Amino acid sequence: MDLYKEYIKENNNRKAAGLSPKPIDDGNLLREIIKHIEDVNHDDRNDCINFFIYNVTPGTTSSANLKAKFLKKIILNKCSIEQISPSFAFELLSHMKGGASVKVLIDLVLGEDDKISE
C-alpha cells in the first residue's frame, strides 16, 4: 500500500473519531501528494491540493522543505496549478514559520526576476 492510501485510510479513521486530518510531516508522503497534484488527471488531485495547502506542518520538517521548494516552482512559473497562483504561493510561504521557507524567500529576493524580488 502506498503512503497516500495509508494516509487516506488513517484520515478516514480520524474522521470517524471526530478528528481533523493528520498533519503531514513526512516528506515521502508529501512527495506522493505532489506527484498527484502534478498529474492533472489524477482522481485525488483536488484532495491532494487541499492537503498540500492546509495539512503540511510548518517549520523544518522534511515535508515543509518539499512544500517550500514546490511553492518556489509555482512562483517561478515552472509549474502551474490553477488553485495556487504565484501570489497565493507567496502567502503560503509566509505562513510556514521559518525553516525551509526562509531559504526559498531569500532565493526569490536575490533572484534574477525583479518583479518577483519586489
N, C-alpha and C positions, 0 to 999 in steps of 0.2 A: 504494500500500500504506500502511495507517495505521501509526502509530508502535508500537501494541501488537503488531500482527502482525510487524513488523520485530524487535521486542524478543523475541518468542517464537522467531522464526527464529534470532536470534543466540544465545539461550539453548540451543536445540537443538544448535547447532554447538559451543557451550562444553561442553555435557554430553558430547558425543561425544569431546571432548578431555580429559574428566575434570575439568572446571571447574564451579564453582558458577554460579548465575545472575548475570548482570551487575548490579551495584548501580545503583539508579535515582537519577540526579541531575538529570534533565531534567523540569522542571515540566510541559511539554506532554505527555510520556508519562504522568506521574502523573495529569494531568487526565483522560486517556482511561481509565486504570485506575479512577479514582474513578467515572467515569460507568458503567463496567461493574459496579462494586460497587453503585451506587445502583439499577441495573436488576436487580431480584430474579430475573428470568427469563433473564438473560444466561448463555450456556453456559459462559463462562470466569469467572464470578463468584467461585467459591471460589479459583481460582488467583490472581485479582486481589487478593482479600483477603489471601492469603499474601504476595504480592509487596508489598502495601502495608505489612503488618506487619513483614516481615523484610528487605526489599531496598532501602528508601529510605535514602539516605545521610543521616547526621545532620549537624547544623551549620547552615550558612547557604545551602545550595543552594536553587534555586527549587523543587525537589521537597520539601525539608524544610519550606519555608514553606507549601506546599499541604497537606502532611501535618498540620502543626500546626493549621491552620485547619479541616481536616476532623475532626480529633480533637476540637476545640472544639465543633463542631456535635454530635458524638456525646455529649459530656459535658453539653451544654445540652439534650439530648433533642430537638434539631431534626432529627436523623437517627438511625434505629435500625438497628443491624447486630448480628444475633444473636451473631456471633463476636467482636465488640468491644464489651464492656459499657462504661459510663462509667468504672468503676473501672479497667478494663484500658486505656482510653484515657489516663487519668492516668498509668498505669505507662509506657505507650509514650512519652508526653511527657517523662517523667523520664529516658529513655534517649537523648534527642535531642541532648544536649551543647550546649545553649545555642541561640543564634540565634533562630529564629522561635518555638521552644517557650517561651522566656523571656517574650516578649510575651504569648503566649496564657495562660501561667500567671499573669502579673500581671493580665491582664484578668479571669480567673476569680476571683482572690483579691479584687479590687476590685469584682467584680460584685454584683448585687442578690440573688443566691441565697446566703443564709447557709450553707446546708448544703454547697454547693459550695465556698464560701470556706474553710470549716473544713478 
